Amino acid sequence: MTKKEYPFEFPPDQHQDCRTLTELTIEHLPQDGSLGRVLRCRKNSFVWLPDDRQDKIYFLQKGQIVIFFSDSEGRETIVQTVEEGGAFGELCFCGKYDKRDSIARAAVPSEAVAVTLGDFMDYMQVNREVLAALVWTYCIRLVDAQRRVEILAKRGAEERLAHLLLHLATTQNRKYGLKTKESDEVVLPFSHNELAQMAAMSRPHVSVTMSKLRQRGFVDYKRNNPLIVNVSALKKYLTGE
């Protein structure tokens, strides 16, 4: 079964109104291009590295950016996937002289508008809508970060991966998930390798665990087809109902 066979609608999301109306996006920048400069990135090139200063905020015009941490053995843990229109790199406006701990890499050829923090703060002073959008963006990402910490604290592989899949299906549907009208299924465009990076698990461990979840009817996937999550079944499994 492929995406084209589904009559899609977006599933409900407790933050959907906030995201739709107020989340900071590239649409909040001047349309004449007077703020910031365009940064073009080849696939797998870096927007920033851990030693770079956090002195800019970025707005993605085209492509996809993955933000992750890497340990001494090269294992990567994804903390954010930025889609077109999204703002990123804005965690701290008072630490422009501090260095970033994370890495931002282009997953595909991408273009972003890079704005220095000083210029962006001046822009916010005369545009209250932008300031409000930034506050809402912080609220949404704080909730998401707290939930991700809770997920990573799960010791069991099945429980951790199931919670991650449910989180992606129910809170990131505006960017990723598409729900069928006939059922409670959500389609997610993530590979096992990407899930492994988000769950801080090895790729083989994720494949074995996903196979178990598929046998129980919580997910469905086939080669060259999207990952489908049965939200209601997964919720019942995790809540013990």
PyMOL commands that set and color helices and strands:
alter all, ss='L'
color gray80, all
select helices_A, chain A and resi 3-5+16-22+26-28+117-125+128-152+157-171+192-199+203-215+231-239
alter helices_A, ss='H'
color red, helices_A
select strands_A, chain A and resi 8-9+37-41+46-48+56-62+65-70+76-82+87-88+103-106+110-116+178-180+185-188+219-220+227-230
alter strands_A, ss='S'
color yellow, strands_A
deselect
rebuild
show_as cartoon
